[in-house]
Amino acid sequence: MTEATGEAAGETLAVPPGKGPGRLRTLLSAYAPAILVFLTVGFAWEAAVAFFRIPKFLLPAPSVVIQRIIADAEPLAQNVFVTMQAAVAGLILGTIIALAFALIFLMSRILERALFPWAIIVQTVPILAIAPLLTIWLGSAIITIFPILVNTVRGLRSVNRQVFELMRVIGASPGQTFREVRVFAAMPYTFAGLRISAGGAVIGAIVAEFTGANLGIGTVIVNAGYRQDATMLFSAIFCSCVATIALFYVVVALERLCLFWPDARLES
Amino acid sequence: MMKPNVRNFVRSAAAAALAGVVALSAGHASAADKVSLRLAWLLNVQGAGYVMAKEKGFYADAGLDVDILPGGPNINSTALVATGANTFGTNDSGQVIFGKAEGMDLVIVAACFQKYPGGVLSLEKTGIKTPKDLEGKTLAYNEGGPWAFTQAMLAKEGVDMSKVKAVVAMGNEILMNGNVDAKTAFIVNEPISVELAGFKTATLAPADYGVNAYAEAIFTAKDFAEKNPDVVKRFVAATVKGWDYALAHQDEAVAAVLKLGEQLDPEQQKRQLALQKDFIVSPFTEKNGTCAFSGDTIKETQEVLLKYGGLKAPIAIDEVYSTAFLPKKD
């Protein structure tokens, strides 16, 4: 879910920035539809709760949730921060592991055939079931590895033959070919994987927090469940969504920084 | 038993919305009153009394057609009853108080576990015999009922919390593996699993130290109880018979429960039902009948939740229970 909205938001960012007064209009046309839909959904939700008199223990109105977020801003922020720390640590660790294995797979087809099933197994383990055995950031790392690994391997292998021949003709060493060609070919793919993993990292951290943490959005959710406090539950979900979207944009920003050459971005 | 989960509210909201419509349109029939009972947890011997009341025809004799529905990590019996999706529900009295605080208009009409089944579980060889023994030990906990009541017990017994190393973790493996010395647990079922794995266990029950809540408290929506006092009375009376029967005929009760829950371990279930007897039968019930309860205990539970359970403000506690539906003890 998070990935889908994030992906859509990423597209709107891809609108080329204009200059001067035209820029505001561009920004407006880029964001207005999304904002409009947000507001419509919010109002419809509020109206539905009021009209059908849905009790707040089933579905609190957005206004009630917002009031709670304001009232409990400090603990919520503190818990979101803890979860995001774990998510970012997990994302970095997962990325390192994924890149390392991508390199191993690139160097040896045999190792790839031997180890790739394990990448799939790790991906398919129901993380909630093993959560008690994991530290929080490991939960994030496990979720993040697969998309980055698969995409990076594909990226590393995406260089076409002529380019290799050219490198050979100009006398480039294998190391140079790797640094100057493969890395750049892989980067757009790696970032595509990272975009998916960013949302997954937060979910991984929250799930791991369900069973073994003092702080974090996962513990807020468990506590809200114990206290039957649906308003707090929705507040926690809202805050973690906002934080996840923020993390997604950090990845997008990094991507723009790294993919500086023309035609680098895969989608746009 | 109660492990609240992220999907708790979402699922029950969807289920309640759907089932609520059905319940509203169904009204109530004249032949046999069709009612549903939503359990606090998955069906196991924890619900043996209701299963036997149905199996032995006590519900039918009382003119009731009872649909017994399992609870679980994603099913919240309080919300389902508050919305009218289910007629009756069971849970611990603390959860009903929390639900009331969130605006669920519920009333407890009977309470079958006299002793709160949460507490501290340890291996016997660790030598934790009293709450004081936890000083200098590692205690694993996770948020929820057992932890709230354990904290209250430790405070009452004057345990120096700075000397207890409390860590957040769950799973009995950490106990058997020796990573921790003790953990909060539901002490009617978890000790048995550990014993079946080959370890002797010891438990501390807050209820033994005057920190108590009812479990398997039976509740219904206040509105329903006011409009159908007769249905509620008949349901409670038949349920009491079911529990008495289940405790007197344990093998039969275990067999009936196993027939409904194929994934259950027969040995574990048998031992749990035997252990449960201590939670259901007390001097109080011998005088007042099985599933009888006192408002004083419910008030004490609220005090524990206010202090240790994160309950923000007291609720209108006198409205959350009524002993008027209990069968008269002859």
Interface residues (C-beta under 8 A of the other chain):
Chain A: P55 K56 F57 L58 L59 P132 L133 I206 F210 T211 G212 A213 N214 T219 I221 V222 N223 A224 G225 Y226 R227 Q228 D229 A230 T231 L233
Chain B: M2 P4 N5 V6 N8 F9 S12 A13 A16 A17 N76 T78 A79 A82 T83 Q95 F98 G99 A101 E102 G103 M104 N142 E143 G144 G145 V168 A169 M170 G171 E173 G309 G310 L311
